[in-house]
Every structure is written in structure tokens, then in C-alpha cells.
Amino acid sequence: RTLGSTFRVVTVVLDAKETPARARETKLKYLDQLASARKALELPAGDPADADDAWTFLVGQDRDIKSLAETVGFGYVYHPGRKEYLHPAVFMMITPSGRVAQYVYGVHFEPGTVEGAIASAAMDVTSESTQNFILSCYHYEAPEGLNAFLIMKIAGIGFAVLLVLVLGGLHLRSRLSRRPAV
């Protein structure tokens, strides 16, 4: 399964002051990191235009962002002292019919978690999540002077690389299992 061939990614920017141009810059940066990770793993590059078309960064008015977040069950709050949004580390799988199939929490995933979530969503299967309670009850307050933006940036890059590793491993395993025994 590759971005654009079997699934799409939609990133919703929480900050209503974010411009479409800035969101596009961020998207291009992540697409470049994705391409670099695929190359480092010696995976087929895929068509960059497919990935670009399949990954949408949405910006909007505050009321629209809040409405969408509420609709899919995503909670967040702005912390004025830190000038950042506090929210759980989660991505959602949405079914073709538009229902939330699964919430995938965290920044590290067991092999097969993302692939299984994509497959379930594609089949219009939904599942309950109990991890929401565990992860929503904890918020880390960084010491003064610690650059939380840098940490989030590093975590975002790590997530993108992890996603490519997981999908690449699944792809490799799939190809190896199809080879005839020697």
C-alpha cells in the first residue's frame, strides 16, 4: 500500500492563522523527507505527483477547524503561555463512507499497526479505542527554555520515517513471501 495508490492523508492545521502557502511549504518538506526515507530503504520511489495529490494539508477558520475536530472526536486546546496547541499524539483512519474507523495513538507503532488500520478502514470496519483515556490523561510540561517546537519537529520527522519503515517492511515482507522457495 502506498500513498496515493490505496490511501490518502489529510493533515488539518490547528492554527487558524496558518496560511495556505506556509501549509504547502510544510507539506513539501514532509514529502521530501518521505522520498528520502524511501530511497534510504531502497524502496520504489513511487510517483511524487501521486504522493503530492494524495496528501492534503487543510487550513481554515477557527470555527471550522473546531467543528471538524469535534466531528471526528479530536480534542485539543491552545496554551497561551506556551503559544502552542496541546493535543494527543493520534492519527485517525477514515472509512470510504466517511466514518472514523480507528484512532491510532502514540508515536511508535508495532509492525502491522498502520497496515492493519489502513486495511480495516478500506473495508469500512470500525473499532473502539481504549487508549484514548490513557493518553488524554497525561500532559508533559517542558521546563522553561526547552524548545517544544524543535521537539515536535523532530517527533514529526521521526513519525514520517517510522511510517515509511513500517510500510517498507510490510512491502518487503509481502514481496519475499511471494517468491518461490529455492
Residue, then its C-alpha position, 0 to 999 in steps of 0.5 A: r500500500t502506498l500513498g496515493s495508490t490505496f490511501r490518502v492523508v489529510t493533515v488539518v492545521l490547528d492554527a487558524k492563522e496558518t496560511p495556505a502557502r506556509a501549509r504547502e511549504t510544510k507539506l513539501k518538506y514532509l514529502d521530501q523527507l518521505a522520498s528520502a526515507r524511501k530511497a534510504l530503504e531502497l524502496p520504489a520511489g513511487d510517483p511524487a505527483d501521486a504522493d503530492d495529490a494524495w496528501t492534503f494539508l487543510v487550513g481554515q477558520d477557527r470555527d471550522i477547524k473546531s467543528l471538524a475536530e469535534t466531528v471526528g472526536f479530536g480534542y485539543v486546546y491552545h496554551p497561551g503561555r506556551k503559544e502552542y496547541l496541546h493535543p494527543a499524539v493520534f492519527m485517525m483512519i477514515t472509512p470510504s463512507g466517511r466514518v472514523a474507523q480507528y484512532v491510532y495513538g502514540v508515536h511508535f507503532e508495532p509492525g502491522t499497526v498502520e497496515g492493519a488500520i489502513a486495511s480495516a478502514a478500506m473495508d469500512v470496519t470500525s473499532e473502539s479505542t481504549q487508549n484514548f483515556i490513557l493518553s488524554c490523561y497525561h500532559y508533559e510540561a517542558p521546563e522553561g527554555l526547552n524548545a517544544f517546537l524543535i521537539m515536535k519537529i523532530a517527533g514529526i520527522g521521526f513519525a514520517v520515517l517510522l511510517v515509511l519503515v513500517l510500510g517498507g517492511l510490510h512491502l518487503r515482507s509481502r514481496l519475499s513471501r511471494r517468491p518461490a522457495v529455492 
